[in-house]
Amino acid sequence: MDIKRAKQEIKDSIEAYLAKDEFGEYLIPAIRQRPILLMGAPGIGKTQIMEQIARECKVGLVSYTITHHTRQSAVGLPFIKEKTFGQETFSVTEYTMSEIIASVYEKMEKTGLREGILFIDEINCVSETLAPMMLQFLQGKTFGNQKVPEGWVIVTAGNPPEYNKSVREFDVVTLDRIKRIDVQPDFEVWKEYAYEQGIHPAVISYLELRRKNFYRMENTVDGRIFATARGWEDLSRLIQVYETLDKEVDREVVYQYIQHPMIAKDFAAYLALYNKYKTDYAVEDLLQGKWTPITLGKIRNASLDEHLSIVGLLNGKLSQLFADCYFMDAYVTKLYGYMTEYRDNLPEMTLESIYKKAENDFQTAKKSELLTKNEEKVFIRTVNFFENEISEKDTYEQTKIAFTAEADSLETQIEYTSQMLQNVFDFMEAAFGDSQEMVAFITELNANYYSLWFIRENGSDQYYRHNKGLLFDNRQKQILGQMEELEQGNNFPSVLK
């Protein structure tokens, strides 16, 4: 299955394992809660979805890569203890608490969460000395002589043998005690995640054209060469930072993340063209609704991959605008909640007390480790708003004026983004009509969480018209077929040609 389906399967299992009856007993007793084994190629997001699942299920997460541990750190150190059995005293070997089990208790103390996920990565790649302990762990849910605390679900991950020479096969006895989920890379699923995480639009549009390059793992005479989802995400972040520093991302830089020479060369050439098209077609002007018949003629005479790159550029710009509106809306919504509480509790509540409440709520949520980075940013901005008002020694009425200014700013931002979306639709209609390029554009809007949120909240007559009018199943197969033909061709031409 793909990683999105796997994530839902794991969430369903955790919810089932943690469900209780009216007496507070788990409906599925611990002995029947099979550890989950997530098997899949490296770099497809197995570890990352565990962080998402923990936040969404509101439980703790302790994560370990078991290959980084020795038998002593996983099981504990032996020590001799005197014990009396009957009338005789014996020296008995016991073990200190496992570092891993200790980490679970520490997480419970730190976050206040009594239930959680103990995630062990690369479980089938352990050393020979640790392998028996892993089998005991999966079968008995213990490390050494310490059990995993009640309410903590065991999830493990491993790599198939074709990806790792150190893989150890589990025996039937062990396999019959686990819940196994096999995961395969899937670009469409990753693309939804990519838009939500703000992956660089050049990476998304390139992989839309070269889908086979999304995940590649090949053995050659010179060793293994590969491209993974993790590599594309890390490269994306580097590109974004390099752009702010005005640094160039060339083939050698790409290869540091995409360790497949052909793909690294191909993407570096595409990225150069992508940046060139941004200037050649004055993308910022297109967003503002400014273009000429000469521009339209130049675009119509260009190749399909150039058309799709322009669509990718426009979509990338809009995607950032949609995301900005989403987070501004989340900030104003949270601010409104505190302002309402402030108003409803006047005159007892002061500006300082509502500030302290927002700050305490933030620290409590942060301590639980259940906030996403974006939720944390929204909280920080909210707290800063009240802190700034305190520094001005404002009253409720003055604070209300400041809040209204923030709400008005959101409305202005929404109006601006709506106009940009309309301008892009106008350009797409003028340049391409109801062609495969329009299909590609609508398809990307439909794959983007933030664009769907924005259109649902604010509407777009042109989106609804084209989304309904285009026959997506057939047209999308056609465009994907043409992309496949492009992929069989040569690499992207040099930017200097």
RODO-2510 file (C-alpha; in nm, 4 decimals, decimal comma):
residues 497
     n   res          X          Y          Z
     1     m     0,0000     0,0000     0,0000
     2     d     0,1068     0,3636    -0,0222
     3     i     0,2305     0,5597     0,2794
     4     k    -0,1001     0,7483     0,3149
     5     r    -0,2982     0,4249     0,3469
     6     a    -0,0312     0,2832     0,5793
     7     k    -0,0622     0,5897     0,8019
     8     q    -0,4384     0,5399     0,8307
     9     e    -0,3928     0,1694     0,9064
    10     i    -0,1502     0,2498     1,1879
    11     k    -0,3823     0,5205     1,3274
    12     d    -0,6732     0,2763     1,3229
    13     s    -0,4631     0,0162     1,5055
    14     i    -0,3502     0,2628     1,7722
    15     e    -0,7048     0,3858     1,8305
    16     a    -0,8192     0,0236     1,8627
    17     y    -0,5343    -0,0707     2,0974
    18     l    -0,6004     0,2302     2,3228
    19     a    -0,9808     0,1933     2,3299
    20     k    -1,1158     0,1141     2,6805
    21     d    -1,4323    -0,0266     2,8273
    22     e    -1,6448     0,1371     3,0991
    23     f    -1,4080     0,0025     3,3673
    24     g    -1,1014     0,1631     3,2102
    25     e    -0,9644    -0,1670     3,0791
    26     y    -0,8220    -0,1892     2,7285
    27     l    -1,0663    -0,3626     2,4929
    28     i    -0,7700    -0,5406     2,3344
    29     p    -0,5441    -0,6587     2,6186
    30     a    -0,1734    -0,5827     2,5872
    31     i    -0,0911    -0,9461     2,5142
    32     r    -0,3158    -0,9299     2,2039
    33     q    -0,1874    -0,5932     2,0831
    34     r     0,0383    -0,7073     1,8036
    35     p     0,3426    -0,4855     1,7403
    36     i     0,3150    -0,3174     1,4001
    37     l     0,5940    -0,3796     1,1477
    38     l     0,6129    -0,1208     0,8711
    39     m     0,8215    -0,2609     0,5852
    40     g     0,9338    -0,0401     0,2994
    41     a     1,2233     0,1046     0,1052
    42     p     1,4417     0,3641     0,2816
    43     g     1,3555     0,7321     0,2467
    44     i     0,9827     0,7025     0,1753
    45     g     0,8676     0,8670     0,4990
    46     k     0,8150     0,5822     0,7468
    47     t     0,9673     0,7750     1,0365
    48     q     0,7949     1,1000     0,9473
    49     i     0,4442     0,9572     0,9502
    50     m     0,4983     0,8357     1,3058
    51     e     0,5424     1,1967     1,4213
    52     q     0,2219     1,2908     1,2385
    53     i     0,0297     0,9953     1,3848
    54     a     0,1426     1,0751     1,7401
    55     r     0,0229     1,4366     1,7080
    56     e    -0,3072     1,3414     1,5478
    57     c    -0,3778     1,0688     1,8068
    58     k    -0,2558     1,3050     2,0838
    59     v    -0,0165     1,0486     2,2310
    60     g     0,3526     1,0518     2,3114
    61     l     0,6271     0,9299     2,0807
    62     v     0,9639     0,7763     2,1665
    63     s     1,1702     0,6996     1,8572
    64     y     1,4866     0,4909     1,8311
    65     t     1,6978     0,3629     1,5444
    66     i     1,7981     0,0305     1,6939
    67     t     2,1116    -0,0108     1,4797
    68     h     2,2633     0,2779     1,6773
    69     h     2,2415     0,0783     1,9997
    70     t     2,4410    -0,1925     2,1688
    71     r     2,2998    -0,4822     2,3642
    72     q     2,3789    -0,2981     2,6878
    73     s     2,1936     0,0233     2,5969
    74     a     1,8892    -0,1669     2,4720
    75     v     1,8718    -0,4303     2,7458
    76     g     2,0552    -0,2717     3,0401
    77     l     2,3731    -0,3563     3,2301
    78     p     2,3954    -0,6720     3,4446
    79     f     2,4548    -0,6567     3,8186
    80     i     2,4612    -0,9140     4,0973
    81     k     2,1866    -0,9073     4,3594
    82     e     2,1462    -1,1309     4,6642
    83     k     1,8079    -1,3044     4,6884
    84     t     1,6736    -1,5542     4,9394
    85     f     1,4711    -1,8529     4,8254
    86     g     1,3470    -2,0688     5,1072
    87     q     1,6306    -2,0898     5,3598
    88     e     1,9141    -2,0255     5,1124
    89     t     2,0624    -1,7032     4,9712
    90     f     2,1700    -1,6924     4,6088
    91     s     2,3557    -1,4434     4,3886
    92     v     2,1222    -1,3536     4,1012
    93     t     2,2039    -1,1598     3,7861
    94     e     1,9655    -0,8703     3,7217
    95     y     1,9752    -0,5808     3,4797
    96     t     1,9557    -0,2062     3,5111
    97     m     1,6652    -0,0474     3,3306
    98     s     1,6961    -0,0410     2,9528
    99     e     1,7788     0,3022     2,8109
   100     i     1,4841     0,2624     2,5760
   101     i     1,2329     0,1777     2,8504
   102     a     1,3753     0,4592     3,0645
   103     s     1,3167     0,6997     2,7749
   104     v     0,9497     0,6021     2,7674
   105     y     0,9084     0,6888     3,1356
   106     e     1,1006     1,0140     3,0857
   107     k     0,8684     1,1071     2,7993
   108     m     0,5670     1,0400     3,0204
   109     e     0,7104     1,2638     3,2924
   110     k     0,8043     1,5405     3,0494
   111     t     0,4836     1,5587     2,8458
   112     g     0,2243     1,4325     3,0931
   113     l     0,1032     1,1868     2,8276
   114     r     0,0432     0,8414     2,9777
   115     e    -0,0079     0,6665     2,6446
   116     g     0,2086     0,6693     2,3380
   117     i     0,4024     0,4993     2,0605
   118     l     0,7402     0,3325     2,1017
   119     f     0,8844     0,3419     1,7502
   120     i     1,1874     0,1242     1,6711
   121     d     1,3402     0,1812     1,3258
   122     e     1,5581    -0,0600     1,1252
   123     i     1,4508    -0,3427     1,3534
   124     n     1,5494    -0,6135     1,1053
   125     c     1,9037    -0,4755     1,0661
   126     v     2,0314    -0,5252     1,4215
   127     s     2,3669    -0,6779     1,5126
   128     e     2,4013    -1,0487     1,5829
   129     t     2,4288    -0,9894     1,9582
   130     l     2,1117    -0,7792     1,9673
   131     a     1,8978    -0,9959     1,7353
   132     p     1,7686    -1,2325     2,0106
   133     m     1,6672    -0,9305     2,2203
   134     m     1,4637    -0,7926     1,9292
   135     l     1,2798    -1,1203     1,8921
   136     q     1,2074    -1,1175     2,2657
   137     f     1,0920    -0,7562     2,2337
   138     l     0,8470    -0,8345     1,9534
   139     q     0,7171    -1,1504     2,1198
   140     g     0,7075    -1,0407     2,4835
   141     k     0,7194    -0,6579     2,4640
   142     t     1,0152    -0,6451     2,7010
   143     f     1,3731    -0,5180     2,6922
   144     g     1,5765    -0,7285     2,9329
   145     n     1,3470    -0,7815     3,2309
   146     q     1,1492    -0,4567     3,1896
   147     k     0,8184    -0,4481     3,0066
   148     v     0,7043    -0,1658     2,7848
   149     p     0,4626     0,0427     3,0008
   150     e     0,0926    -0,0238     2,9606
   151     g    -0,0699     0,2087     2,7090
   152     w     0,2379     0,2280     2,4858
   153     v     0,1919     0,0760     2,1424
   154     i     0,4929    -0,0780     1,9682
   155     v     0,5504     0,0234     1,6067
   156     t     0,8603    -0,0890     1,4208
   157     a     1,0013    -0,0293     1,0751
   158     g     1,2372    -0,2239     0,8563
   159     n     1,3863    -0,2361     0,5098
   160     p     1,3363    -0,5210     0,2607
   161     p     1,6540    -0,7272     0,2000
   162     e     1,7099    -0,5826    -0,1474
   163     y     1,7865    -0,2436     0,0115
   164     n     2,0093    -0,3506     0,2991
   165     k     2,2679    -0,6290     0,3212
   166     s     2,2332    -0,6399     0,7000
   167     v     1,8674    -0,7465     0,6961
   168     r     1,7772    -1,0450     0,9137
   169     e     1,4703    -1,2483     0,8301
   170     f     1,2201    -1,3010     1,1108
   171     d     1,1100    -1,6551     1,1831
   172     v     0,7483    -1,7674     1,1508
   173     v     0,6984    -1,7621     1,5282
   174     t     0,7842    -1,3914     1,5369
   175     l     0,5958    -1,3022     1,2190
   176     d     0,2852    -1,4669     1,3660
   177     r     0,2968    -1,2183     1,6552
   178     i     0,3199    -0,8932     1,4573
   179     k     0,0962    -0,6889     1,2306
   180     r     0,2890    -0,6356     0,9068
   181     i     0,2250    -0,3474     0,6659
   182     d     0,4207    -0,3277     0,3386
   183     v     0,4657     0,0194     0,1886
   184     q     0,5574     0,1275    -0,1636
   185     p     0,6644     0,4748    -0,2878
   186     d     0,3776     0,6678    -0,4484
   187     f     0,4338     1,0075    -0,6092
   188     e     0,0697     1,1192    -0,6034
   189     v     0,0472     1,0636    -0,2285
   190     w     0,3826     1,2330    -0,1717
   191     k     0,2737     1,5303    -0,3841
   192     e    -0,0167     1,6048    -0,1484
   193     y     0,2303     1,6008     0,1395
   194     a     0,4763     1,8135    -0,0604
   195     y     0,2256     2,0939    -0,1127
   196     e     0,1283     2,0903     0,2541
   197     q     0,4950     2,1070     0,3614
   198     g     0,5845     2,3839     0,1154
   199     i     0,8233     2,1768    -0,0995
   200     h     0,9903     2,3961    -0,3638
   201     p     0,7635     2,4192    -0,6727
   202     a     1,0551     2,3359    -0,9035
   203     v     1,0891     1,9970    -0,7336
   204     i     0,7164     1,9255    -0,7631
   205     s     0,6888     2,0340    -1,1266
   206     y     1,0048     1,8415    -1,2235
   207     l     0,8776     1,5214    -1,0645
   208     e     0,5411     1,5746    -1,2315
   209     l     0,7296     1,5571    -1,5614
   210     r     0,9728     1,2850    -1,4538
   211     r     0,7683     1,0636    -1,2248
   212     k     1,0036     0,7683    -1,2583
   213     n     1,2743     0,9809    -1,0980
   214     f     1,0771     1,0282    -0,7778
   215     y     1,2122     0,7071    -0,6282
   216     r     1,4973     0,5134    -0,7885
   217     m     1,7280     0,2569    -0,6309
   218     e     1,9751     0,0893    -0,8668
   219     n     2,2879    -0,1250    -0,8338
   220     t     2,5742    -0,0430    -1,0693
   221     v     2,9376    -0,1513    -1,1053
   222     d     3,0291     0,1651    -0,9133
   223     g     2,7892     0,0916    -0,6292
   224     r     2,4316     0,1807    -0,5445
   225     i     2,2790     0,4975    -0,6893
   226     f     1,9475     0,6327    -0,5700
   227     a     1,6888     0,9088    -0,5435
   228     t     1,4410     0,9064    -0,2531
   229     a     1,1505     1,1109    -0,1210
   230     r     1,3683     1,2140     0,1741
   231     g     1,6372     1,3342    -0,0656
   232     w     1,3931     1,5495    -0,2640
   233     e     1,2508     1,7065     0,0509
   234     d     1,5949     1,7902     0,1931
   235     l     1,7097     1,9257    -0,1431
   236     s     1,3970     2,1413    -0,1614
   237     r     1,4783     2,3085     0,1684
   238     l     1,8357     2,3730     0,0565
   239     i     1,7145     2,5342    -0,2673
   240     q     1,4826     2,7642    -0,0723
   241     v     1,7628     2,8760     0,1590
   242     y     2,0115     2,9125    -0,1292
   243     e     1,7628     3,1400    -0,3052
   244     t     1,7499     3,3715    -0,0034
   245     l     2,1321     3,3763     0,0025
   246     d     2,1565     3,4244    -0,3769
   247     k     2,3585     3,1051    -0,4165
   248     e     2,3508     2,8680    -0,7121
   249     v     2,2251     2,5103    -0,6955
   250     d     2,4199     2,3247    -0,9641
   251     r     2,4580     1,9589    -1,0549
   252     e     2,7194     1,8941    -0,7873
   253     v     2,4979     2,0416    -0,5169
   254     v     2,1983     1,8385    -0,6364
   255     y     2,4062     1,5184    -0,6334
   256     q     2,4783     1,5675    -0,2638
   257     y     2,1097     1,4913    -0,2045
   258     i     2,0000     1,2985    -0,5151
   259     q     2,2766     1,0432    -0,5409
   260     h     2,1864     0,9305    -0,8903
   261     p     2,4127     1,0995    -1,1510
   262     m     2,1611     1,1010    -1,4371
   263     i     1,8751     1,2346    -1,2238
   264     a     2,0979     1,4932    -1,0535
   265     k     2,2170     1,6208    -1,3927
   266     d     1,8628     1,6218    -1,5317
   267     f     1,7149     1,8113    -1,2380
   268     a     1,9987     2,0657    -1,2307
   269     a     1,9314     2,1409    -1,5994
   270     y     1,5577     2,1659    -1,5313
   271     l     1,6119     2,3988    -1,2357
   272     a     1,8245     2,6303    -1,4508
   273     l     1,5502     2,6380    -1,7137
   274     y     1,2845     2,6843    -1,4482
   275     n     1,4607     2,9961    -1,3224
   276     k     1,5148     3,1147    -1,6792
   277     y     1,1443     3,0805    -1,7642
   278     k     1,0623     3,2821    -1,4519
   279     t     1,2428     3,5765    -1,6104
   280     d     1,1706     3,5098    -1,9788
   281     y     0,7956     3,4958    -1,9271
   282     a     0,7824     3,7597    -1,6523
   283     v     0,5861     3,5329    -1,4191
   284     e     0,5328     3,8132    -1,1671
   285     d     0,3666     4,0193    -1,4421
   286     l     0,1429     3,7247    -1,5346
   287     l     0,0267     3,7029    -1,1743
   288     q    -0,0586     4,0728    -1,1871
   289     g    -0,2640     4,0177    -1,5041
   290     k    -0,0085     4,1790    -1,7357
   291     w     0,0846     4,0092    -2,0633
   292     t     0,1006     4,0964    -2,4303
   293     p     0,0132     3,9187    -2,7565
   294     i     0,3872     3,8722    -2,8074
   295     t     0,4109     3,6835    -2,4780
   296     l     0,1145     3,4636    -2,5737
   297     g     0,2669     3,3905    -2,9153
   298     k     0,6015     3,2996    -2,7633
   299     i     0,4361     3,0620    -2,5190
   300     r     0,2182     2,8932    -2,7815
   301     n     0,5263     2,8172    -2,9919
   302     a     0,7104     2,6607    -2,6980
   303     s     0,7316     2,2879    -2,6263
   304     l     0,4974     2,0979    -2,3959
   305     d     0,7560     2,0620    -2,1201
   306     e     0,8086     2,4408    -2,1327
   307     h     0,4330     2,4937    -2,1071
   308     l     0,4146     2,2656    -1,8054
   309     s     0,7110     2,4408    -1,6448
   310     i     0,5258     2,7722    -1,6765
   311     v     0,2173     2,6108    -1,5238
   312     g     0,4422     2,4865    -1,2424
   313     l     0,5842     2,8350    -1,1882
   314     l     0,2398     2,9922    -1,1671
   315     n     0,1091     2,7173    -0,9446
   316     g     0,4110     2,7524    -0,7163
   317     k     0,3505     3,1245    -0,6715
   318     l    -0,0184     3,0704    -0,6026
   319     s     0,0568     2,7864    -0,3631
   320     q     0,2621     3,0170    -0,1430
   321     l    -0,0171     3,2769    -0,1461
   322     f    -0,2732     3,0117    -0,0491
   323     a    -0,0515     2,8874     0,2355
   324     d     0,0051     3,2444     0,3618
   325     c    -0,3709     3,3020     0,3712
   326     y    -0,4250     2,9739     0,5529
   327     f    -0,1804     3,0592     0,8301
   328     m    -0,2998     3,4165     0,8582
   329     d    -0,6543     3,2825     0,8939
   330     a    -0,5384     3,0344     1,1622
   331     y    -0,3670     3,3184     1,3501
   332     v    -0,6685     3,5529     1,3373
   333     t    -0,8990     3,2664     1,4405
   334     k    -0,6874     3,1840     1,7465
   335     l    -0,6560     3,5532     1,8293
   336     y    -1,0343     3,5899     1,8036
   337     g    -1,0811     3,3086     2,0576
   338     y    -0,8674     3,4891     2,3156
   339     m    -1,0237     3,8265     2,2379
   340     t    -1,3704     3,6767     2,2940
   341     e    -1,2610     3,5355     2,6290
   342     y    -1,1069     3,8729     2,7174
   343     r    -1,4331     4,0550     2,6351
   344     d    -1,6614     3,8056     2,8115
   345     n    -1,4665     3,8282     3,1382
   346     l    -1,4374     4,2053     3,1670
   347     p    -1,3769     4,3841     3,3968
   348     e    -1,2126     4,1052     3,6026
   349     m    -0,9819     3,9977     3,3229
   350     t    -0,6992     4,2320     3,2271
   351     l    -0,4791     4,2486     2,9188
   352     e    -0,1918     4,1077     3,1207
   353     s    -0,3986     3,8118     3,2414
   354     i    -0,5159     3,7188     2,8882
   355     y    -0,1531     3,7474     2,7732
   356     k    -0,0414     3,5142     3,0535
   357     k    -0,3191     3,2699     2,9665
   358     a    -0,2125     3,2611     2,6005
   359     e     0,1503     3,2161     2,7062
   360     n     0,0607     2,9343     2,9497
   361     d    -0,1572     2,7618     2,6897
   362     f     0,1328     2,7783     2,4449
   363     q     0,3863     2,6393     2,6914
   364     t     0,1500     2,3584     2,7936
   365     a     0,0848     2,2615     2,4319
   366     k     0,4541     2,2855     2,3497
   367     k     0,5468     2,0671     2,6455
   368     s     0,3097     1,7958     2,5251
   369     e     0,5028     1,7890     2,1940
   370     l     0,1741     1,7668     2,0039
   371     l     0,2085     2,0969     1,8148
   372     t     0,3162     2,1036     1,4524
   373     k     0,5746     2,3658     1,3557
   374     n     0,3057     2,5729     1,1870
   375     e     0,0735     2,5514     1,4895
   376     e     0,3647     2,6612     1,7043
   377     k     0,4250     2,9641     1,4803
   378     v     0,0565     3,0601     1,5038
   379     f     0,0709     3,0347     1,8842
   380     i     0,3906     3,2436     1,9025
   381     r     0,2386     3,5144     1,6859
   382     t    -0,0727     3,5206     1,9039
   383     v     0,1290     3,5515     2,2243
   384     n     0,3430     3,8246     2,0664
   385     f     0,0300     4,0207     1,9749
   386     f    -0,0787     4,0452     2,3397
   387     e     0,2751     4,1071     2,4592
   388     n     0,3050     4,4026     2,2209
   389     e    -0,0270     4,5404     2,3415
   390     i     0,0930     4,5214     2,7030
   391     s     0,4041     4,7194     2,6112
   392     e     0,1709     4,9903     2,4785
   393     k    -0,0374     4,9701     2,7988
   394     d    -0,3544     4,9380     2,5937
   395     t    -0,7084     4,8841     2,7216
   396     y    -0,9541     4,6291     2,5862
   397     e    -1,0990     4,8824     2,3404
   398     q    -0,7540     4,9713     2,2087
   399     t    -0,6622     4,6019     2,1851
   400     k    -0,9859     4,5433     1,9942
   401     i    -0,8795     4,8088     1,7415
   402     a    -0,5444     4,6314     1,6982
   403     f    -0,7255     4,2992     1,6496
   404     t    -0,9570     4,4557     1,3898
   405     a    -0,6476     4,5722     1,2009
   406     e    -0,5199     4,2111     1,1933
   407     a    -0,8589     4,0862     1,0691
   408     d    -0,8657     4,3579     0,8006
   409     s    -0,5158     4,2534     0,6960
   410     l    -0,6441     3,8993     0,6467
   411     e    -0,9310     4,0226     0,4294
   412     t    -0,6892     4,2285     0,2203
   413     q    -0,4640     3,9258     0,1786
   414     i    -0,7588     3,7085     0,0719
   415     e    -0,8775     3,9672    -0,1815
   416     y    -0,5264     3,9961    -0,3243
   417     t    -0,4883     3,6181    -0,3562
   418     s    -0,8330     3,5841    -0,5152
   419     q    -0,7328     3,8414    -0,7751
   420     m    -0,4047     3,6576    -0,8442
   421     l    -0,5960     3,3313    -0,8933
   422     q    -0,8346     3,5025    -1,1346
   423     n    -0,5410     3,6564    -1,3254
   424     v    -0,3767     3,3164    -1,3650
   425     f    -0,7006     3,1622    -1,4892
   426     d    -0,7410     3,4487    -1,7372
   427     f    -0,3867     3,3915    -1,8629
   428     m    -0,4307     3,0139    -1,8845
   429     e    -0,7513     3,0607    -2,0863
   430     a    -0,5841     3,3107    -2,3201
   431     a    -0,2695     3,1021    -2,3711
   432     f    -0,3987     2,7444    -2,3674
   433     g    -0,7785     2,7296    -2,3476
   434     d    -0,9212     2,3969    -2,2269
   435     s    -0,6038     2,2097    -2,3160
   436     q    -0,3811     1,9612    -2,1371
   437     e    -0,2077     2,2560    -1,9722
   438     m    -0,5363     2,3586    -1,8103
   439     v    -0,5871     1,9984    -1,7000
   440     a    -0,2413     2,0038    -1,5409
   441     f    -0,3173     2,3315    -1,3640
   442     i    -0,6531     2,2139    -1,2258
   443     t    -0,4977     1,8821    -1,1254
   444     e    -0,2327     2,0606    -0,9200
   445     l    -0,4945     2,2799    -0,7530
   446     n    -0,6852     1,9633    -0,6617
   447     a    -0,3723     1,8053    -0,5123
   448     n    -0,2878     2,1066    -0,2968
   449     y    -0,4403     2,1171     0,0514
   450     y    -0,4066     2,4946     0,0781
   451     s    -0,5556     2,5720    -0,2635
   452     l    -0,8568     2,3519    -0,1937
   453     w    -0,9001     2,5204     0,1451
   454     f    -0,8765     2,8667    -0,0103
   455     i    -1,1233     2,7933    -0,2907
   456     r    -1,3655     2,6222    -0,0531
   457     e    -1,3575     2,9225     0,1800
   458     n    -1,3542     3,2004    -0,0785
   459     g    -1,4831     3,0492    -0,4035
   460     s    -1,3602     3,0750    -0,7636
   461     d    -1,6090     3,0686    -1,0505
   462     q    -1,3378     2,9852    -1,3034
   463     y    -1,2091     2,6946    -1,0957
   464     y    -1,5575     2,5449    -1,0583
   465     r    -1,6283     2,5898    -1,4285
   466     h    -1,3080     2,4258    -1,5489
   467     n    -1,3064     2,1578    -1,2814
   468     k    -1,6557     2,0540    -1,3868
   469     g    -1,6098     2,1026    -1,7590
   470     l    -1,2866     1,9090    -1,8090
   471     l    -1,3120     1,5308    -1,8270
   472     f    -1,0355     1,4570    -1,5831
   473     d    -1,0050     1,0828    -1,6061
   474     n    -0,9495     1,0802    -1,9831
   475     r    -0,7632     1,4095    -2,0152
   476     q    -0,5339     1,3327    -1,7257
   477     k    -0,4393     0,9978    -1,8816
   478     q    -0,3535     1,1815    -2,2037
   479     i    -0,1318     1,4358    -2,0348
   480     l     0,0403     1,1689    -1,8256
   481     g     0,1029     0,9760    -2,1462
   482     q     0,2656     1,2814    -2,3041
   483     m     0,4761     1,3283    -1,9913
   484     e     0,5901     0,9674    -2,0274
   485     e     0,6968     1,0416    -2,3855
   486     l     0,8949     1,3407    -2,2621
   487     e     1,0588     1,1184    -2,0032
   488     q     1,1738     0,8756    -2,2727
   489     g     1,3430     1,1598    -2,4606
   490     n     1,6643     1,3453    -2,3986
   491     n     1,7553     1,5399    -2,0889
   492     f     1,6409     1,9005    -2,0574
   493     p     1,8371     2,1252    -2,2979
   494     s     2,1119     2,3511    -2,1766
   495     v     1,9943     2,6885    -2,0485
   496     l     2,2506     2,8496    -2,2790
   497     k     2,0918     2,7181    -2,5986
***
